[in-house]
Amino acid sequence: MSAESGIDTFRDNGGLWEKHKIEDVATPEAFDTDPQKVLDFYNKRFKQLQTVEPNEAHLAIAQLEKQGEYEVFVVTQNVDDLHERAGSTSVLHLHGELSKCRSTKIEDYVIDMPSAGLKVGDVCPSGFQLRPHIVWFGEMVPAMDVAIDVVLNADILVVIGTSLNVYPAAGLAQMTPPDTEVFLIDPGAFDYLDPKIKQIKKPATAGFKDLLALLLNG
């Protein structure tokens, strides 16, 4: 979804997981072993986020909500804030948010990320180290129950730019009621797609334009 805004992706060819080992920068164990290395990795992601803007697909989703014909709820695996900056008001981040940090011990202590990022020694009022507000590999996805509820009540589900390989989020497309229309906007080839999923083989910006034309023009 955010690749066309210039944000480095994680799983595409040349993505972040080809340049960094997951176990070195995206697990609780990595943070325990070398917290500054982990913080440096996310500080760079946060710094890059300040240099990009929402793309046409982000703006189109926000505009669809604003028009009022559809109730729009965004469930995203992305950790950027581009949906919010585009104007979407109902956004659920499954994997956390780069623009926020939280206490390592008091999970409900969540604040905005300092403008310079985090360093070892930055602590919450109770004295515990702050960490990125990101769901690392091996951690629970706390927002999953809300996401499931959204999908179970959806008349239309639109999946944009995902490998459909990251669980549990990838399973959401299979949870829709039988009469829910499911669209996948992604230019890639998939070994298998559920027959109920209609793929629009274009990137997010172009593909969402096609979907809007279909939805708004009948």
DRENPA-3360 file (N, C-alpha, C; in nm, 2 decimals, always signed):
BEGIN
1 = MSAESGID = +0.08/-0.12/+0.00/+0.00/+0.00/+0.00/+0.09/+0.13/+0.00 ~ +0.19/+0.12/+0.08/+0.28/+0.24/+0.09/+0.40/+0.24/+0.01 ~ +0.42/+0.13/-0.07/+0.54/+0.13/-0.15/+0.55/+0.24/-0.25 ~ +0.43/+0.28/-0.31/+0.43/+0.38/-0.41/+0.46/+0.52/-0.35 ~ +0.46/+0.53/-0.21/+0.49/+0.65/-0.15/+0.64/+0.66/-0.12 ~ +0.71/+0.55/-0.15/+0.86/+0.55/-0.14/+0.90/+0.48/-0.01 ~ +0.81/+0.42/+0.06/+0.85/+0.35/+0.19/+0.91/+0.21/+0.16 ~ +1.02/+0.18/+0.22/+1.08/+0.05/+0.20/+0.99/-0.06/+0.25;
9 = TFRDNGGL = +0.96/-0.16/+0.17/+0.88/-0.27/+0.21/+0.96/-0.38/+0.27 ~ +0.89/-0.48/+0.33/+0.96/-0.58/+0.41/+0.98/-0.71/+0.32 ~ +0.88/-0.75/+0.25/+0.89/-0.88/+0.19/+0.91/-0.88/+0.03 ~ +0.90/-0.76/-0.03/+0.93/-0.76/-0.17/+1.07/-0.79/-0.21 ~ +1.10/-0.82/-0.34/+1.24/-0.83/-0.38/+1.32/-0.70/-0.35 ~ +1.43/-0.72/-0.28/+1.51/-0.61/-0.24/+1.45/-0.54/-0.11 ~ +1.35/-0.61/-0.05/+1.29/-0.55/+0.07/+1.38/-0.56/+0.20 ~ +1.33/-0.51/+0.31/+1.41/-0.50/+0.43/+1.45/-0.63/+0.48;
17 = WEKHKIED = +1.37/-0.74/+0.46/+1.41/-0.87/+0.52/+1.52/-0.94/+0.43 ~ +1.55/-0.88/+0.31/+1.67/-0.93/+0.24/+1.79/-0.86/+0.28 ~ +1.78/-0.75/+0.35/+1.89/-0.67/+0.39/+1.92/-0.69/+0.54 ~ +1.83/-0.73/+0.62/+1.84/-0.75/+0.76/+1.78/-0.88/+0.81 ~ +1.85/-0.95/+0.90/+1.80/-1.07/+0.95/+1.68/-1.04/+1.05 ~ +1.57/-1.10/+1.04/+1.46/-1.08/+1.13/+1.50/-1.10/+1.27 ~ +1.58/-1.21/+1.30/+1.61/-1.24/+1.43/+1.71/-1.13/+1.50 ~ +1.77/-1.05/+1.41/+1.86/-0.94/+1.46/+1.79/-0.81/+1.50;
25 = VATPEAFD = +1.67/-0.79/+1.44/+1.61/-0.65/+1.45/+1.46/-0.66/+1.48 ~ +1.40/-0.77/+1.48/+1.25/-0.77/+1.49/+1.20/-0.88/+1.58 ~ +1.27/-0.91/+1.69/+1.22/-1.01/+1.79/+1.25/-0.95/+1.93 ~ +1.17/-1.00/+2.03/+1.20/-0.96/+2.17/+1.34/-1.00/+2.21 ~ +1.39/-1.11/+2.16/+1.52/-1.16/+2.19/+1.63/-1.07/+2.14 ~ +1.61/-1.02/+2.02/+1.70/-0.92/+1.96/+1.71/-0.80/+2.04 ~ +1.60/-0.75/+2.09/+1.60/-0.63/+2.17/+1.67/-0.65/+2.31 ~ +1.65/-0.77/+2.36/+1.72/-0.80/+2.49/+1.87/-0.81/+2.47;
33 = TDPQKVLD = +1.91/-0.87/+2.35/+2.06/-0.89/+2.32/+2.13/-0.76/+2.28 ~ +2.07/-0.68/+2.19/+2.13/-0.56/+2.14/+2.03/-0.45/+2.12 ~ +1.98/-0.39/+2.23/+1.87/-0.30/+2.21/+1.90/-0.18/+2.12 ~ +2.02/-0.13/+2.12/+2.05/-0.01/+2.04/+2.05/-0.05/+1.89 ~ +2.09/-0.17/+1.86/+2.08/-0.21/+1.72/+1.94/-0.21/+1.67 ~ +1.85/-0.26/+1.75/+1.71/-0.27/+1.72/+1.65/-0.13/+1.71 ~ +1.69/-0.04/+1.80/+1.64/+0.10/+1.80/+1.69/+0.17/+1.68 ~ +1.81/+0.15/+1.64/+1.87/+0.21/+1.52/+1.79/+0.17/+1.40;
41 = FYNKRFKQ = +1.76/+0.04/+1.39/+1.68/+0.00/+1.27/+1.55/+0.07/+1.26 ~ +1.47/+0.08/+1.37/+1.34/+0.14/+1.37/+1.35/+0.30/+1.36 ~ +1.46/+0.35/+1.42/+1.48/+0.50/+1.41/+1.50/+0.54/+1.26 ~ +1.57/+0.45/+1.18/+1.58/+0.48/+1.04/+1.45/+0.47/+0.97 ~ +1.37/+0.37/+1.00/+1.23/+0.36/+0.94/+1.15/+0.48/+0.98 ~ +1.16/+0.53/+1.10/+1.08/+0.64/+1.15/+1.13/+0.77/+1.07 ~ +1.26/+0.78/+1.06/+1.32/+0.90/+0.99/+1.27/+0.90/+0.84 ~ +1.27/+0.79/+0.78/+1.23/+0.78/+0.64/+1.08/+0.82/+0.63;
49 = LQTVEPNE = +1.00/+0.78/+0.73/+0.86/+0.81/+0.73/+0.83/+0.96/+0.72 ~ +0.92/+1.04/+0.78/+0.90/+1.18/+0.78/+0.93/+1.25/+0.64 ~ +0.98/+1.17/+0.55/+1.02/+1.22/+0.42/+0.92/+1.19/+0.31 ~ +0.81/+1.11/+0.34/+0.72/+1.06/+0.24/+0.58/+1.12/+0.26 ~ +0.49/+1.11/+0.16/+0.36/+1.16/+0.17/+0.26/+1.05/+0.13 ~ +0.13/+1.06/+0.18/+0.03/+0.96/+0.13/+0.02/+0.96/-0.02 ~ +0.00/+0.84/-0.08/-0.01/+0.84/-0.23/-0.16/+0.84/-0.27 ~ -0.18/+0.83/-0.40/-0.32/+0.85/-0.45/-0.42/+0.74/-0.39;
57 = AHLAIAQL = -0.37/+0.63/-0.36/-0.45/+0.52/-0.30/-0.49/+0.56/-0.16 ~ -0.40/+0.60/-0.08/-0.43/+0.65/+0.06/-0.54/+0.76/+0.05 ~ -0.52/+0.85/-0.04/-0.61/+0.97/-0.05/-0.75/+0.92/-0.10 ~ -0.75/+0.83/-0.19/-0.88/+0.78/-0.25/-0.96/+0.70/-0.14 ~ -0.89/+0.63/-0.06/-0.96/+0.56/+0.05/-1.02/+0.66/+0.15 ~ -0.94/+0.76/+0.18/-1.00/+0.86/+0.27/-1.11/+0.94/+0.21 ~ -1.10/+0.96/+0.08/-1.21/+1.03/+0.01/-1.34/+0.95/+0.00 ~ -1.32/+0.82/-0.01/-1.44/+0.72/-0.01/-1.51/+0.73/+0.12;
65 = EKQGEYEV = -1.43/+0.74/+0.23/-1.50/+0.75/+0.36/-1.57/+0.88/+0.37 ~ -1.51/+0.99/+0.32/-1.56/+1.12/+0.34/-1.69/+1.14/+0.26 ~ -1.70/+1.07/+0.15/-1.82/+1.08/+0.06/-1.95/+1.02/+0.13 ~ -1.92/+0.92/+0.22/-2.03/+0.88/+0.31/-2.12/+0.77/+0.25 ~ -2.10/+0.73/+0.13/-2.18/+0.62/+0.07/-2.14/+0.49/+0.13 ~ -2.02/+0.47/+0.16/-1.97/+0.35/+0.23/-1.91/+0.38/+0.37 ~ -1.93/+0.29/+0.46/-1.86/+0.30/+0.59/-1.73/+0.23/+0.57 ~ -1.62/+0.30/+0.58/-1.49/+0.25/+0.55/-1.41/+0.23/+0.68;
73 = FVVTQNVD = -1.35/+0.11/+0.69/-1.27/+0.08/+0.81/-1.14/+0.02/+0.75 ~ -1.03/+0.08/+0.78/-0.90/+0.03/+0.73/-0.83/-0.06/+0.84 ~ -0.80/-0.18/+0.80/-0.72/-0.27/+0.88/-0.59/-0.28/+0.81 ~ -0.48/-0.24/+0.87/-0.35/-0.24/+0.80/-0.24/-0.32/+0.87 ~ -0.15/-0.39/+0.79/-0.03/-0.45/+0.84/+0.08/-0.34/+0.84 ~ +0.06/-0.23/+0.77/+0.17/-0.13/+0.76/+0.18/-0.06/+0.89 ~ +0.30/-0.02/+0.92/+0.33/+0.05/+1.05/+0.35/+0.20/+1.03 ~ +0.32/+0.25/+0.91/+0.33/+0.40/+0.89/+0.20/+0.46/+0.92;
81 = DLHERAGS = +0.20/+0.60/+0.92/+0.07/+0.67/+0.95/+0.01/+0.74/+0.83 ~ +0.04/+0.69/+0.71/+0.00/+0.75/+0.59/-0.16/+0.75/+0.57 ~ -0.22/+0.65/+0.62/-0.37/+0.65/+0.61/-0.43/+0.76/+0.69 ~ -0.37/+0.78/+0.81/-0.42/+0.89/+0.90/-0.39/+1.03/+0.83 ~ -0.27/+1.04/+0.78/-0.23/+1.17/+0.72/-0.31/+1.20/+0.59 ~ -0.36/+1.09/+0.53/-0.45/+1.11/+0.41/-0.59/+1.15/+0.45 ~ -0.63/+1.12/+0.58/-0.76/+1.16/+0.62/-0.85/+1.05/+0.67 ~ -0.81/+0.93/+0.66/-0.89/+0.82/+0.71/-0.90/+0.83/+0.86;
89 = TSVLHLHG = -1.02/+0.80/+0.92/-1.04/+0.82/+1.06/-1.06/+0.69/+1.14 ~ -1.08/+0.58/+1.07/-1.10/+0.45/+1.13/-0.99/+0.36/+1.08 ~ -0.88/+0.36/+1.15/-0.76/+0.28/+1.11/-0.71/+0.19/+1.22 ~ -0.70/+0.06/+1.20/-0.65/-0.03/+1.29/-0.52/-0.09/+1.25 ~ -0.41/-0.07/+1.33/-0.28/-0.11/+1.29/-0.25/-0.25/+1.36 ~ -0.25/-0.35/+1.28/-0.23/-0.49/+1.34/-0.09/-0.50/+1.39 ~ +0.01/-0.44/+1.32/+0.15/-0.47/+1.36/+0.22/-0.35/+1.43 ~ +0.14/-0.26/+1.47/+0.19/-0.14/+1.55/+0.21/-0.02/+1.46;
97 = ELSKCRST = +0.28/+0.08/+1.52/+0.30/+0.21/+1.46/+0.44/+0.26/+1.48 ~ +0.50/+0.30/+1.37/+0.64/+0.36/+1.38/+0.64/+0.49/+1.45 ~ +0.53/+0.56/+1.45/+0.53/+0.70/+1.50/+0.50/+0.70/+1.65 ~ +0.50/+0.58/+1.71/+0.47/+0.57/+1.86/+0.57/+0.48/+1.92 ~ +0.58/+0.49/+2.05/+0.67/+0.40/+2.13/+0.59/+0.37/+2.26 ~ +0.64/+0.26/+2.33/+0.58/+0.22/+2.45/+0.68/+0.17/+2.55 ~ +0.63/+0.16/+2.67/+0.71/+0.10/+2.78/+0.73/-0.05/+2.76 ~ +0.85/-0.09/+2.79/+0.88/-0.24/+2.78/+0.80/-0.32/+2.88;
105 = KIEDYVID = +0.76/-0.26/+2.99/+0.69/-0.33/+3.10/+0.55/-0.29/+3.12 ~ +0.51/-0.17/+3.09/+0.37/-0.12/+3.11/+0.32/-0.10/+2.97 ~ +0.25/-0.20/+2.92/+0.21/-0.21/+2.78/+0.11/-0.10/+2.74 ~ +0.03/-0.05/+2.83/-0.06/+0.05/+2.79/+0.00/+0.20/+2.80 ~ +0.12/+0.20/+2.83/+0.19/+0.33/+2.83/+0.25/+0.35/+2.69 ~ +0.17/+0.42/+2.60/+0.21/+0.44/+2.46/+0.21/+0.59/+2.44 ~ +0.32/+0.64/+2.38/+0.33/+0.79/+2.35/+0.38/+0.81/+2.21 ~ +0.38/+0.93/+2.16/+0.44/+0.96/+2.03/+0.59/+0.94/+2.04;
113 = MPSAGLKV = +0.65/+0.89/+1.93/+0.79/+0.87/+1.91/+0.86/+1.01/+1.92 ~ +0.97/+1.02/+2.00/+1.04/+1.14/+2.00/+1.09/+1.17/+1.86 ~ +1.10/+1.30/+1.83/+1.14/+1.34/+1.69/+1.27/+1.28/+1.65 ~ +1.37/+1.26/+1.74/+1.50/+1.21/+1.71/+1.50/+1.06/+1.72 ~ +1.39/+0.99/+1.75/+1.39/+0.85/+1.77/+1.42/+0.81/+1.91 ~ +1.45/+0.68/+1.93/+1.47/+0.63/+2.07/+1.62/+0.59/+2.08 ~ +1.66/+0.60/+2.20/+1.80/+0.54/+2.24/+1.79/+0.47/+2.37 ~ +1.89/+0.39/+2.40/+1.90/+0.32/+2.52/+1.91/+0.42/+2.63;
121 = GDVCPSGF = +1.82/+0.41/+2.73/+1.82/+0.51/+2.84/+1.70/+0.60/+2.84 ~ +1.62/+0.59/+2.73/+1.49/+0.66/+2.72/+1.39/+0.57/+2.79 ~ +1.33/+0.62/+2.90/+1.24/+0.54/+2.98/+1.11/+0.61/+3.00 ~ +1.01/+0.53/+3.05/+0.88/+0.57/+3.08/+0.88/+0.63/+3.22 ~ +0.78/+0.70/+3.27/+0.78/+0.75/+3.41/+0.81/+0.65/+3.52 ~ +0.78/+0.53/+3.49/+0.81/+0.42/+3.59/+0.96/+0.37/+3.58 ~ +1.03/+0.43/+3.49/+1.17/+0.39/+3.48/+1.21/+0.28/+3.39 ~ +1.11/+0.23/+3.31/+1.14/+0.12/+3.22/+1.17/+0.17/+3.08;
129 = QLRPHIVW = +1.26/+0.10/+3.01/+1.31/+0.14/+2.88/+1.19/+0.15/+2.78 ~ +1.19/+0.25/+2.70/+1.09/+0.26/+2.59/+1.14/+0.17/+2.47 ~ +1.04/+0.12/+2.40/+1.07/+0.04/+2.28/+0.97/+0.09/+2.17 ~ +1.00/+0.06/+2.04/+0.91/+0.09/+1.93/+0.77/+0.02/+1.96 ~ +0.66/+0.09/+1.92/+0.53/+0.04/+1.94/+0.50/-0.05/+1.82 ~ +0.58/-0.16/+1.81/+0.57/-0.25/+1.69/+0.55/-0.39/+1.75 ~ +0.47/-0.47/+1.67/+0.45/-0.61/+1.71/+0.56/-0.69/+1.64 ~ +0.65/-0.74/+1.72/+0.77/-0.82/+1.67/+0.73/-0.96/+1.65;
137 = FGEMVPAM = +0.81/-1.03/+1.57/+0.79/-1.18/+1.55/+0.80/-1.25/+1.68 ~ +0.70/-1.34/+1.70/+0.70/-1.41/+1.83/+0.60/-1.35/+1.93 ~ +0.55/-1.23/+1.90/+0.46/-1.16/+1.99/+0.32/-1.17/+1.94 ~ +0.22/-1.16/+2.03/+0.08/-1.17/+2.00/+0.04/-1.04/+1.92 ~ -0.06/-1.06/+1.84/-0.12/-0.94/+1.76/-0.24/-0.90/+1.84 ~ -0.23/-0.80/+1.93/-0.34/-0.77/+2.02/-0.47/-0.72/+1.95 ~ -0.45/-0.66/+1.83/-0.57/-0.60/+1.76/-0.64/-0.71/+1.67 ~ -0.60/-0.83/+1.68/-0.65/-0.93/+1.58/-0.80/-0.95/+1.60;
145 = DVAIDVVL = -0.85/-0.96/+1.73/-0.99/-0.98/+1.76/-1.08/-0.87/+1.69 ~ -1.03/-0.75/+1.70/-1.11/-0.64/+1.64/-1.11/-0.65/+1.49 ~ -1.00/-0.69/+1.43/-0.99/-0.71/+1.29/-1.08/-0.82/+1.24 ~ -1.09/-0.92/+1.32/-1.18/-1.03/+1.28/-1.32/-0.99/+1.28 ~ -1.36/-0.91/+1.39/-1.50/-0.86/+1.40/-1.53/-0.77/+1.28 ~ -1.43/-0.69/+1.24/-1.46/-0.60/+1.12/-1.48/-0.68/+0.99 ~ -1.40/-0.78/+0.97/-1.41/-0.87/+0.85/-1.54/-0.95/+0.85 ~ -1.58/-1.00/+0.97/-1.70/-1.08/+0.98/-1.83/-0.99/+0.95;
153 = NADILVVI = -1.82/-0.86/+0.96/-1.93/-0.77/+0.94/-1.92/-0.69/+0.81 ~ -1.82/-0.73/+0.73/-1.80/-0.65/+0.60/-1.89/-0.70/+0.49 ~ -1.94/-0.61/+0.42/-2.01/-0.64/+0.29/-1.91/-0.65/+0.18 ~ -1.81/-0.57/+0.18/-1.70/-0.57/+0.08/-1.56/-0.57/+0.15 ~ -1.48/-0.66/+0.12/-1.34/-0.66/+0.17/-1.24/-0.64/+0.06 ~ -1.16/-0.54/+0.08/-1.06/-0.51/-0.02/-0.92/-0.53/+0.04 ~ -0.84/-0.62/-0.03/-0.71/-0.65/+0.02/-0.61/-0.58/-0.08 ~ -0.52/-0.50/-0.02/-0.43/-0.42/-0.11/-0.29/-0.45/-0.08;
161 = GTSLNVYP = -0.22/-0.50/-0.19/-0.07/-0.51/-0.18/-0.02/-0.59/-0.07 ~ -0.06/-0.72/-0.06/-0.01/-0.81/+0.04/+0.03/-0.94/-0.02 ~ +0.13/-1.00/+0.05/+0.18/-1.13/+0.00/+0.08/-1.24/+0.03 ~ -0.01/-1.22/+0.13/-0.10/-1.32/+0.18/-0.02/-1.43/+0.25 ~ +0.10/-1.40/+0.29/+0.18/-1.50/+0.36/+0.20/-1.48/+0.51 ~ +0.16/-1.36/+0.56/+0.19/-1.32/+0.69/+0.07/-1.35/+0.78 ~ +0.08/-1.45/+0.86/-0.03/-1.49/+0.95/-0.01/-1.44/+1.09 ~ -0.12/-1.40/+1.16/-0.26/-1.44/+1.13/-0.33/-1.35/+1.03;
169 = AAGLAQMT = -0.27/-1.24/+1.00/-0.35/-1.14/+0.91/-0.39/-1.20/+0.78 ~ -0.31/-1.28/+0.72/-0.34/-1.34/+0.59/-0.47/-1.42/+0.59 ~ -0.51/-1.47/+0.71/-0.63/-1.55/+0.72/-0.75/-1.47/+0.72 ~ -0.74/-1.34/+0.73/-0.86/-1.26/+0.74/-0.95/-1.27/+0.61 ~ -0.88/-1.28/+0.50/-0.96/-1.29/+0.37/-1.04/-1.41/+0.36 ~ -1.01/-1.51/+0.44/-1.08/-1.64/+0.44/-1.20/-1.64/+0.54 ~ -1.21/-1.54/+0.62/-1.31/-1.53/+0.73/-1.44/-1.46/+0.69 ~ -1.44/-1.41/+0.57/-1.56/-1.33/+0.53/-1.68/-1.41/+0.52;
177 = PPDTEVFL = -1.80/-1.36/+0.54/-1.93/-1.43/+0.52/-1.94/-1.47/+0.37 ~ -2.02/-1.57/+0.34/-2.03/-1.62/+0.20/-2.07/-1.51/+0.10 ~ -2.15/-1.42/+0.14/-2.20/-1.32/+0.05/-2.11/-1.19/+0.04 ~ -2.00/-1.19/+0.11/-1.91/-1.07/+0.11/-1.83/-1.07/-0.02 ~ -1.82/-0.96/-0.09/-1.74/-0.95/-0.21/-1.59/-0.93/-0.16 ~ -1.50/-1.00/-0.22/-1.36/-0.98/-0.18/-1.27/-0.95/-0.30 ~ -1.20/-0.84/-0.29/-1.11/-0.79/-0.40/-0.97/-0.79/-0.35 ~ -0.88/-0.83/-0.44/-0.74/-0.82/-0.41/-0.67/-0.73/-0.52;
185 = IDPGAFDY = -0.61/-0.62/-0.47/-0.54/-0.53/-0.56/-0.39/-0.56/-0.54 ~ -0.33/-0.62/-0.64/-0.19/-0.66/-0.64/-0.15/-0.70/-0.77 ~ -0.03/-0.65/-0.83/+0.01/-0.69/-0.96/+0.08/-0.83/-0.97 ~ +0.10/-0.89/-0.85/+0.18/-1.01/-0.85/+0.10/-1.14/-0.89 ~ +0.17/-1.25/-0.91/+0.11/-1.38/-0.94/+0.10/-1.46/-0.81 ~ -0.01/-1.53/-0.79/-0.03/-1.61/-0.67/-0.05/-1.75/-0.71 ~ +0.02/-1.84/-0.63/+0.01/-1.99/-0.66/-0.14/-2.03/-0.65 ~ -0.21/-1.97/-0.55/-0.35/-2.01/-0.54/-0.42/-1.90/-0.47;
193 = LDPKIKQI = -0.54/-1.87/-0.53/-0.63/-1.77/-0.47/-0.77/-1.84/-0.46 ~ -0.83/-1.81/-0.34/-0.97/-1.86/-0.33/-1.05/-1.81/-0.44 ~ -1.14/-1.89/-0.51/-1.22/-1.85/-0.62/-1.30/-1.73/-0.59 ~ -1.34/-1.70/-0.47/-1.42/-1.59/-0.44/-1.35/-1.45/-0.44 ~ -1.21/-1.46/-0.44/-1.13/-1.34/-0.44/-1.11/-1.29/-0.59 ~ -1.15/-1.17/-0.62/-1.13/-1.11/-0.75/-1.01/-1.03/-0.75 ~ -0.91/-1.06/-0.83/-0.78/-0.99/-0.83/-0.78/-0.88/-0.94 ~ -0.74/-0.76/-0.90/-0.71/-0.65/-0.99/-0.56/-0.65/-1.00;
201 = KKPATAGF = -0.50/-0.69/-1.11/-0.36/-0.70/-1.12/-0.29/-0.57/-1.15 ~ -0.30/-0.48/-1.06/-0.23/-0.35/-1.07/-0.18/-0.30/-0.94 ~ -0.08/-0.21/-0.94/-0.04/-0.15/-0.81/-0.15/-0.08/-0.74 ~ -0.13/-0.04/-0.61/-0.24/+0.01/-0.53/-0.31/+0.13/-0.59 ~ -0.23/+0.23/-0.64/-0.29/+0.35/-0.69/-0.38/+0.33/-0.81 ~ -0.33/+0.26/-0.91/-0.41/+0.23/-1.03/-0.52/+0.13/-1.00 ~ -0.49/+0.03/-0.92/-0.59/-0.07/-0.89/-0.71/-0.01/-0.81 ~ -0.68/+0.08/-0.72/-0.79/+0.13/-0.64/-0.88/+0.22/-0.72;
209 = KDLLALLL = -0.82/+0.29/-0.82/-0.90/+0.37/-0.92/-1.00/+0.28/-0.99 ~ -0.95/+0.16/-1.03/-1.04/+0.07/-1.10/-1.15/+0.02/-1.01 ~ -1.12/-0.01/-0.89/-1.22/-0.06/-0.79/-1.32/+0.05/-0.76 ~ -1.28/+0.18/-0.75/-1.37/+0.29/-0.72/-1.47/+0.30/-0.83 ~ -1.42/+0.29/-0.96/-1.51/+0.30/-1.07/-1.61/+0.19/-1.07 ~ -1.57/+0.07/-1.03/-1.66/-0.04/-1.02/-1.77/-0.02/-0.91 ~ -1.72/+0.03/-0.79/-1.81/+0.04/-0.68/-1.91/+0.16/-0.69 ~ -1.85/+0.27/-0.74/-1.94/+0.39/-0.75/-2.02/+0.40/-0.87;
217 = NG = -1.99/+0.33/-0.98/-2.06/+0.33/-1.10/-2.14/+0.21/-1.12 ~ -2.14/+0.12/-1.03/-2.22/+0.00/-1.04/-2.16/-0.10/-1.13;
% end
